Amino acid sequence: MTTVPSGSSADPWPIRPLLAGLVDDASLVQPRVSAPGIDAVVARYLSARDGGYGAMLGHLVCPVSRLPALVTELARSAPVRPVELALVVDTGLGAVPKALSTVFSRSSLLTPRTVETAAPPDVDAIWLERVSEFVPEDVTAVVEPRRPLGGSEEETEAWLDAVARVAEHGCTPKLRCGGQRVSDVPSVEEIERFLDVTVGAGRGYTAIGLREAVRPSPEIEGDRGRHGVLNLLVATARRLGLGEGTVAAALHETDGAALVAEVEDMSDRTVDQVRGMFSCCGIDPDPMSIREFATLGLL
C-alpha cells in the first residue's frame, strides 16, 4: 500500500493503489471570479497532502499565467518537499519554455509532472510535434481535443479522430467531464466512445471536471448527469475486459455500494492496468472532498 511520505503533519493511513495519487487539485483553473486565492489553495493543498489521506492527492494544477504567484506563495509557505505540478497552458505554447525554466529553477518548491494544453480544432502532426518539442521527455504532455458542444455526428467523429491523433502521437488525451455550462458535461455515449478510442487502443487518458466520487442520482435537484470518479475507474476496467457488465452501465451507475463491490473485487493486476489507462483526474476539492471516498469504505 502507498502511504503518505515521512514528514507529514498527521498520521497517514494506507491508500489502496487504485486511488493513490488519483485526485489532482484543479482549484486554480476555475474561472477567476469563483477561484479561491492562491494562498488559500496552497494552504489547503499542503495540509491535505501532508494529512491522513495525503497519498490520494496528486498534482496541483496551475495555469501558466498564475505560476509566478504560485511560486511566490510556495516560497512563503516553505513546503517540506516539492509540490508535484500540472502546468496548464493558457497563454500560448510559446510561454511553455520560460514557465518550465521557472519551475526547474525552483526545484525545492516544484516538480513538473505534466504540461497540459487544449488542442486547436484542426490538430495535426505538425502541431503535436511542436508540443513535443516544448515538453521535456520526463514530463507528460497532456492534450485536450475540444469536444463539440451539442455537435452533430460529423463533429463528434472529428473530435474522436483528434483524440486518436493525440494518442497515436504519444501525448495523453484529456477528457473534460464538467464545467460551468451544462453542455460541458459529455453524455455517457460520448465517454464510452472516448474510452473506445483511448483505452481500446491501449492508450491512457486523464479527466477533469469531476465533482463526485459516484454519479449522482437523477432525482437530485440540479443534477445534469454529472459523472463520478468511481464510475470512470470501473468503466475503464470493463473496457479493458477486466470486469463484468457493460461500459455504459458502469457510467450510468448511481449505486455507490455496487461500484465499491466491483472495485473490491479487482486484482492487483487489474488495478495496475486500470491506473495505467486512467492516470489522474482533476477536481475542485470544494464540492468533492477526498473524505467522500472514506464514507464509501474505500479509505
VENDAKA-V683728 format. One record per helix or strand. SS is the DSSP state (H for helix, E for strand). FROM is the first residue (numbers start at 0). TO is the last residue. Records with the same first field share a line. If there is no record, write none. Layout:
BEGIN
SS->FROM-TO  FROM-TO
END
This chain:
BEGIN
E->1-1  14-14  22-24  56-62  82-87  109-117  139-143  171-175  204-209  211-211  227-227  277-282
H->26-28  37-48  53-55  63-76  92-104  124-133  152-167  181-183  187-200  228-238  246-251  255-263  267-276  290-294
END
